[in-house]
Amino acid sequence: MNKGYGITDVGRRRQHNEDAFLIDDARGLYVVADGVGGHAKGEVASAESVEQIQNWVIRHERLVSEYLQDPSEEIFYSLRRMVESGIQSACYLIHSMAQLEPERRGMSTTMSMALVLDTLVIIGQVGDSRVYLHRDGKATQITEDHTLINYKVKHGLLTPEQAKKAPGKNVITRAVGHLDYVEVDVTDLIAQSGDRLILCSDGLHGYLLDGEIDEYGALEPHASCQALVDLANSRGGRDNITVMVVDISF
């Protein structure tokens, strides 16, 4: 049985927390969302998106059951499309809410989600929250940051060394709800028993040094999350901090 544990913290600079997360061990669903908007209710965007994706997966429980009984290639691709369309539905919902209520104009959120079904893990990604796979003492970033800095590095406009010092690290290029449609990255992997997923908002990973996620990610779940939150706060805590670990066993 997979088991998730998470912590969210307001940090040391913000007045309120715009992050949201979901742990649904029964369905193998894990989500971290980092709201964008400040006065435009980023916390509404993140919370509503998390609820929407959970409801979407519940609506498609029959598809999940079919896969668990018969993991065919056809159903596998249907599950990938389900994850993508679920995030799209959250995007449309948040954008529509913002259009109807002027005080919420501009609200949006990142979303990093993992659906764990036995050995199959399907990951959906929008924005700059992250999913790591921690295996055999080593953590590997599975998701790609949708940020202006990362875009410039990918297209050869900045070197990785230049990117570390470049301004605009928090400028994201994709968000759930900014428009009524967003491009969603969907990836999948085959898990091994003993694997750990680590999901986090940029309030954590923006402070991480090379190798630290390997070390802290190997601790007992509660200790791992708390140590990572404490680390981010000790280095400034300029943003909300959300960390989740999911231990996979079968």
DRENKOLTI-399576 format. One line per field, with one value per residue (C-alpha): x, y, z; residue number from 1. Coordinates in steps of 0.1 Angstrom, whole numbers, plus 2048, in hexadecimal, padded with zeros to 3 digits. Layout:
<sites>
c1 = X,...
c2 = Y,...
c3 = Z,...
k = NUM,...
</sites>
This chain:
<sites>
c1 = 800,80E,811,814,81D,81F,825,81D,82B,825,84A,85A,851,82D,80E,7F9,7FD,7F4,7FF,7E8,7EF,7DB,7E4,7CB,7DC,7BC,7BD,7E2,7DE,7F7,7F6,80A,7FD,80D,7F4,7FD,7EC,7F1,7D3,7C4,7BE,7D9,7CF,7AC,7BC,7D2,7B7,79C,7B4,7BE,799,791,7AC,7A1,77D,789,79B,77D,767,77F,783,774,791,7AA,79A,79B,7C0,7C7,7B4,7C2,7E1,7DD,7EF,7CD,7C2,7E5,7E2,7BE,7CC,7E6,7CB,7B6,7D2,7D7,7B2,7AE,7C8,7B8,796,7A5,7B4,793,782,79B,79B,775,773,78B,777,757,766,77C,78F,79C,7A8,7CB,7CA,7DA,7EF,80A,802,818,804,80C,7F4,803,7F2,806,827,81A,820,810,81B,80A,81D,816,82C,84A,841,853,852,871,877,88D,89B,8BA,8C4,8C3,8A8,8A1,88B,86F,85C,868,865,850,863,872,895,891,884,8A2,8BA,8A8,8AB,8CF,8C8,8D8,8F1,8E8,903,8F4,8D1,8DB,8E1,8C7,8A9,886,889,865,856,841,837,81A,7FF,7DE,7C3,7D7,7C5,7A9,7C2,7E4,7FD,802,821,817,833,833,84B,84C,850,864,859,86C,86B,862,852,859,842,849,842,85E,85E,874,887,892,8A9,8B6,8DB,8E8,8E3,8CE,8AE,8C0,8CA,8AA,894,8A1,894,875,857,84E,872,879,85D,865,88A,884,86C,884,8A0,88D,883,8A7,8B2,898,876,86C,84F,835,845,833,844,835,844,833,841,838,834,824
c2 = 800,822,83B,861,87B,8A1,8C2,8E6,904,929,931,950,96C,965,96F,951,930,92C,908,8EA,8C5,8A4,882,867,846,832,83E,842,867,881,8A6,8C6,8E8,90A,926,945,967,975,98C,97A,95C,944,92E,92A,91F,905,8F7,8F6,8E5,8CA,8C3,8C2,8A9,892,894,88D,86D,862,866,84F,834,81B,821,81D,7FC,7F0,7F7,7E5,7C7,7C8,7DF,7E1,7FB,80A,810,81D,838,840,845,85D,871,870,881,89B,8A3,8A4,8C0,8D1,8D0,8E1,8FB,903,904,91C,933,934,93C,959,967,966,978,997,994,972,97D,970,953,933,917,8FE,8D9,8BB,89A,875,859,838,818,7FA,7FD,819,83D,858,87B,89B,8BC,8E1,8FC,8FA,8E4,8C3,89D,88A,864,859,837,825,844,85B,874,87C,899,88A,8AA,8C8,8EB,901,921,93C,934,90F,918,92D,911,8F8,90E,917,93B,936,91D,90A,91F,940,934,931,956,962,977,96B,948,949,953,934,92E,917,918,908,923,93F,938,920,906,8FB,8E3,8C6,8B0,88C,872,84F,838,814,814,7FC,7F2,809,827,849,866,889,8A5,8C9,8ED,905,913,8F4,8EB,90F,90B,8E8,8E2,8C5,8A4,8B1,8A2,880,883,892,87D,85D,865,858,869,881,889,88E,8A7,8BA,8BC,8C9,8E3,8EE,8EF,907,91D,91E,92C,947,938,952,93E,924,902,8E1,8BF,89C,87A,85B,839,81F,7FB,7DC
c3 = 800,7F6,812,80F,828,823,833,828,838,833,834,843,82B,820,833,827,817,7F2,7EF,7F1,7F0,7EF,7FC,7F1,7F9,7F1,7CD,7CA,7C2,7CE,7C5,7CD,7C1,7C6,7C1,7AE,7B2,7D5,7D9,7BB,7D1,7C8,7E5,7D6,7B5,7C5,7DC,7C1,7A9,7C2,7C9,7A4,79B,7B7,7AC,788,792,7A7,788,775,78F,777,75F,77B,786,762,760,781,775,751,74D,727,712,707,72B,734,719,725,748,73B,729,748,75C,741,73D,763,766,748,759,778,761,751,773,782,764,764,789,783,766,77B,79A,793,7B4,7A8,786,780,799,78E,79C,794,796,79B,79F,7A0,79B,7A9,79D,7A8,795,77D,787,770,776,76B,76C,767,776,78C,7A9,7A6,7A8,7B1,7B0,7CE,7C7,7D6,7E8,7CA,7C0,79C,791,77B,772,75E,76C,756,75D,748,754,74B,729,722,72E,718,6F9,6FF,709,72B,738,758,76A,75E,767,78C,78E,775,781,77C,78B,796,775,76A,746,74C,767,76E,76A,75B,73A,733,725,72F,721,739,73B,741,749,757,768,775,79A,7B0,7D3,7EA,7D3,7E1,7CF,7DC,7D1,7DB,7D3,7C8,7EB,7F2,7D3,7CE,7EC,7E6,7DF,7CA,7DC,7F9,7EC,7EC,810,81F,809,818,83B,84C,83B,856,85D,838,833,852,84C,829,835,850,837,820,83D,84A,828,827,823,80A,7FD,809,80C,805,806,802,802,7F4,7FC,7E2,7EC,7DC
k = 1,2,3,4,5,6,7,8,9,10,11,12,13,14,15,16,17,18,19,20,21,22,23,24,25,26,27,28,29,30,31,32,33,34,35,36,37,38,39,40,41,42,43,44,45,46,47,48,49,50,51,52,53,54,55,56,57,58,59,60,61,62,63,64,65,66,67,68,69,70,71,72,73,74,75,76,77,78,79,80,81,82,83,84,85,86,87,88,89,90,91,92,93,94,95,96,97,98,99,100,101,102,103,104,105,106,107,108,109,110,111,112,113,114,115,116,117,118,119,120,121,122,123,124,125,126,127,128,129,130,131,132,133,134,135,136,137,138,139,140,141,142,143,144,145,146,147,148,149,150,151,152,153,154,155,156,157,158,159,160,161,162,163,164,165,166,167,168,169,170,171,172,173,174,175,176,177,178,179,180,181,182,183,184,185,186,187,188,189,190,191,192,193,194,195,196,197,198,199,200,201,202,203,204,205,206,207,208,209,210,211,212,213,214,215,216,217,218,219,220,221,222,223,224,225,226,227,228,229,230,231,232,233,234,235,236,237,238,239,240,241,242,243,244,245,246,247,248,249,250
</sites>
